[in-house]
Amino acid sequence: MDRKNFLRTMALLPIAGAATKLSSLQSMASSFSATEKMPVLFLGHGSPMNAIEENEFVSGFRKVATTIPKPKAIICISAHWETKGTMVTAMEMPKTIHDFGGFPKALFEVQYPAKGSPELARMTKDLITATDVHLDDRWGLDHGAWSVIKHMYPNADIPVIQMSIDYTASPERHYEIAQQLAALRRKGVLIIGSGNMVHNLGAVDWQNFDKDNYAYDWAIEANTKMKSFIMEGNHDALVQFRKQGKAFDMAIPSPEHYLPLVYTVALQEKGEVPHLFNDKAVAGSLTMTSVKIA
């Protein structure tokens, strides 16, 4: 670890307990040595069927992977792991979780046998001071993670851990937690938020599910404003999403699919430019809009 990156990492640690955390970080330096800064992603994951279908969205996931240096590891903040408190998976071999119902047998047969990384889990726990982080050995990889990562890295040759969304925490606290992951971007770690910017399952128009880029007026309004805030770097507006009017309330009836976007934009650094892709609506009340920040 060079001096610059060492000091950057130390700046994230509290004074109390710093010696213990320093020892832990130094012991991990061999596996996660300094690299060029990795991009950060928000992926609109949509239907679990995207895991086994061939469409423009999975093509977008594959394409974005070609623009990124191969990661040493991946942290995914998925909409589908909500917990009381913040947890990170810390097992050697996370299981593939089929956390859905009513889909074809072929989808339930998918396995994504990526290794975990207890080392990265401990590093993540040590870096985050905004809240207590608990190491988890029971969860695994839910479809918010594996359904998109399998298209990016089909060989499952990159370790993957998940970090949960604390349903008791405010959007501001989630933003703060995300910022404390920044040092990992310079250790070859790809951080992915996986959800959907507009996600109202109760309003889905199933009869028009396959209609190209079809959205209700409120979904268009919310998605357009979200994209403007992203491109302008207006993080306050994105964090204060409950103050953005009725269209946002319709687009985000519950926050779990939106909050992974907050994690992504929180990691944007000065001079970095967002790039939008997969920017289409589905079934009236969902958007697949995805973001790369680099």
KOLTIGU-614188 format. One line per 10 residues: number of its first residue (from 1); their letters; for each residue x, y, z of C-alpha. Coordinates in steps of 0.05 Angstrom, whole numbers, plus 5000, padded with zeros to 4 digits. Layout:
NUM = a = X,Y,Z ~ ...
This chain:
1 = mdrknflrtm = 5000,5000,5000 ~ 5031,5067,4980 ~ 5032,5126,5028 ~ 4976,5164,4993 ~ 4927,5106,4995 ~ 4948,5089,5066 ~ 4931,5159,5090 ~ 4866,5159,5052 ~ 4845,5094,5085 ~ 4866,5119,5154
11 = allpiagaat = 4824,5182,5145 ~ 4763,5137,5144 ~ 4777,5106,5212 ~ 4756,5133,5280 ~ 4810,5151,5329 ~ 4783,5100,5380 ~ 4803,5031,5358 ~ 4845,5056,5300 ~ 4904,5012,5319 ~ 4863,4949,5316
21 = klsslqsmas = 4832,4968,5249 ~ 4900,4988,5221 ~ 4928,4920,5238 ~ 4868,4887,5204 ~ 4875,4929,5141 ~ 4950,4917,5137 ~ 4940,4842,5141 ~ 4893,4847,5081 ~ 4939,4890,5039 ~ 4970,4831,5001
31 = sfsatekmpv = 4903,4810,4970 ~ 4874,4879,4961 ~ 4934,4922,4943 ~ 4926,4990,4911 ~ 4898,4993,4840 ~ 4872,5046,4793 ~ 4804,5071,4815 ~ 4747,5025,4796 ~ 4681,5052,4768 ~ 4618,5045,4808
41 = lflghgspmn = 4552,5019,4780 ~ 4477,5022,4790 ~ 4442,4967,4752 ~ 4368,4965,4739 ~ 4357,4891,4748 ~ 4283,4885,4731 ~ 4250,4817,4726 ~ 4287,4755,4750 ~ 4274,4728,4680 ~ 4330,4773,4655
51 = aieenefvsg = 4377,4721,4685 ~ 4359,4671,4631 ~ 4329,4713,4575 ~ 4367,4745,4518 ~ 4348,4818,4510 ~ 4377,4888,4503 ~ 4383,4896,4579 ~ 4428,4836,4590 ~ 4468,4858,4529 ~ 4477,4925,4565
61 = frkvattipk = 4503,4889,4627 ~ 4553,4850,4585 ~ 4575,4912,4547 ~ 4588,4953,4610 ~ 4632,4897,4637 ~ 4678,4904,4577 ~ 4691,4977,4596 ~ 4714,4959,4667 ~ 4781,4930,4689 ~ 4770,4860,4716
71 = pkaiicisah = 4754,4868,4790 ~ 4790,4832,4846 ~ 4722,4827,4880 ~ 4651,4854,4878 ~ 4607,4885,4931 ~ 4534,4885,4913 ~ 4481,4926,4950 ~ 4417,4890,4927 ~ 4345,4913,4937 ~ 4329,4842,4958
81 = wetkgtmvta = 4367,4839,5023 ~ 4335,4883,5075 ~ 4355,4874,5148 ~ 4351,4909,5214 ~ 4422,4936,5218 ~ 4475,4930,5165 ~ 4505,4863,5147 ~ 4557,4836,5098 ~ 4562,4765,5074 ~ 4626,4733,5101
91 = mempktihdf = 4622,4660,5079 ~ 4673,4626,5033 ~ 4620,4600,4985 ~ 4554,4639,4983 ~ 4493,4600,4960 ~ 4451,4621,4901 ~ 4385,4645,4930 ~ 4322,4637,4888 ~ 4282,4690,4925 ~ 4220,4691,4880
101 = ggfpkalfev = 4161,4648,4860 ~ 4118,4633,4800 ~ 4174,4630,4749 ~ 4196,4573,4702 ~ 4236,4515,4730 ~ 4296,4536,4687 ~ 4303,4599,4729 ~ 4305,4559,4794 ~ 4359,4515,4765 ~ 4407,4572,4754
111 = qypakgspel = 4468,4570,4799 ~ 4521,4625,4804 ~ 4579,4591,4841 ~ 4622,4652,4854 ~ 4665,4649,4916 ~ 4655,4697,4974 ~ 4709,4737,5008 ~ 4711,4736,5084 ~ 4772,4781,5077 ~ 4734,4835,5039
121 = armtkdlita = 4675,4828,5087 ~ 4721,4843,5146 ~ 4753,4901,5109 ~ 4684,4929,5094 ~ 4665,4922,5167 ~ 4728,4958,5188 ~ 4719,5016,5140 ~ 4648,5033,5159 ~ 4642,5075,5222 ~ 4573,5106,5208
131 = tdvhlddrwg = 4540,5043,5235 ~ 4557,4976,5264 ~ 4567,4924,5210 ~ 4554,4851,5225 ~ 4586,4792,5189 ~ 4534,4744,5161 ~ 4542,4670,5145 ~ 4470,4653,5126 ~ 4448,4695,5067 ~ 4485,4685,5001
141 = ldhgawsvik = 4473,4717,4933 ~ 4401,4737,4919 ~ 4374,4749,4849 ~ 4387,4824,4854 ~ 4460,4804,4852 ~ 4468,4741,4812 ~ 4417,4756,4757 ~ 4459,4814,4733 ~ 4529,4794,4753 ~ 4523,4728,4716
151 = hmypnadipv = 4518,4767,4651 ~ 4577,4811,4667 ~ 4622,4755,4692 ~ 4593,4688,4667 ~ 4652,4647,4691 ~ 4636,4664,4764 ~ 4711,4674,4774 ~ 4707,4738,4816 ~ 4690,4736,4890 ~ 4624,4769,4908
161 = iqmsidytas = 4598,4793,4974 ~ 4532,4828,4989 ~ 4518,4885,5036 ~ 4447,4891,5063 ~ 4401,4951,5065 ~ 4382,4971,5136 ~ 4308,4985,5132 ~ 4312,5026,5196 ~ 4364,5074,5169 ~ 4349,5141,5137
171 = perhyeiaqq = 4369,5156,5065 ~ 4421,5204,5093 ~ 4452,5148,5134 ~ 4454,5102,5074 ~ 4491,5157,5035 ~ 4541,5164,5092 ~ 4552,5089,5096 ~ 4565,5086,5021 ~ 4616,5142,5023 ~ 4657,5103,5073
181 = laalrrkgvl = 4666,5048,5021 ~ 4705,5096,4976 ~ 4774,5068,4993 ~ 4754,5000,4964 ~ 4749,5030,4894 ~ 4825,5037,4896 ~ 4834,4964,4916 ~ 4804,4933,4854 ~ 4734,4926,4884 ~ 4674,4938,4839
191 = iigsgnmvhn = 4616,4966,4878 ~ 4547,4953,4848 ~ 4480,4978,4870 ~ 4424,4934,4842 ~ 4352,4956,4842 ~ 4306,4999,4798 ~ 4299,5074,4799 ~ 4224,5070,4784 ~ 4194,5007,4816 ~ 4120,5003,4830
201 = lgavdwqnfd = 4099,4930,4822 ~ 4028,4946,4843 ~ 4019,4989,4782 ~ 4050,4942,4730 ~ 4011,4937,4665 ~ 4018,4863,4652 ~ 3981,4866,4586 ~ 4034,4913,4559 ~ 4094,4881,4592 ~ 4129,4868,4526
211 = kdnyaydwai = 4113,4937,4496 ~ 4177,4974,4481 ~ 4195,5031,4528 ~ 4124,5039,4556 ~ 4114,5081,4618 ~ 4059,5119,4653 ~ 4065,5195,4654 ~ 4085,5196,4728 ~ 4139,5144,4715 ~ 4167,5185,4657
221 = eantkmksfi = 4166,5247,4700 ~ 4201,5214,4759 ~ 4253,5179,4716 ~ 4268,5243,4677 ~ 4279,5282,4741 ~ 4322,5227,4771 ~ 4366,5226,4710 ~ 4373,5302,4712 ~ 4394,5300,4785 ~ 4444,5245,4769
231 = megnhdalvq = 4475,5282,4710 ~ 4477,5348,4750 ~ 4508,5315,4810 ~ 4449,5338,4853 ~ 4457,5285,4907 ~ 4415,5323,4957 ~ 4354,5318,4913 ~ 4366,5243,4902 ~ 4374,5231,4977 ~ 4314,5274,4994
241 = frkqgkafdm = 4270,5234,4946 ~ 4209,5240,4992 ~ 4209,5316,4979 ~ 4206,5311,4903 ~ 4131,5306,4894 ~ 4076,5258,4875 ~ 4111,5227,4815 ~ 4169,5205,4860 ~ 4120,5178,4911 ~ 4088,5136,4857
251 = aipspehylp = 4155,5114,4829 ~ 4182,5095,4898 ~ 4124,5066,4939 ~ 4177,5031,4983 ~ 4251,5051,4982 ~ 4289,4985,4976 ~ 4296,4986,4900 ~ 4315,5059,4899 ~ 4366,5060,4956 ~ 4420,5022,4916
261 = lvytvalqek = 4422,5084,4871 ~ 4437,5126,4933 ~ 4497,5080,4947 ~ 4522,5089,4876 ~ 4518,5165,4872 ~ 4547,5173,4942 ~ 4612,5144,4914 ~ 4618,5195,4858 ~ 4682,5235,4864 ~ 4700,5304,4837
271 = gevphlfndk = 4709,5303,4762 ~ 4673,5236,4752 ~ 4619,5235,4699 ~ 4557,5190,4701 ~ 4539,5150,4639 ~ 4468,5123,4630 ~ 4451,5058,4595 ~ 4393,5010,4590 ~ 4351,5072,4595 ~ 4282,5044,4580
281 = avagsltmts = 4216,5033,4616 ~ 4179,4967,4624 ~ 4105,4953,4636 ~ 4088,5025,4653 ~ 4115,5028,4723 ~ 4187,5001,4721 ~ 4251,5030,4691 ~ 4315,4993,4674 ~ 4357,5056,4674 ~ 4427,5039,4696
291 = vkia = 4487,5083,4713 ~ 4562,5078,4708 ~ 4604,5130,4745 ~ 4677,5135,4728
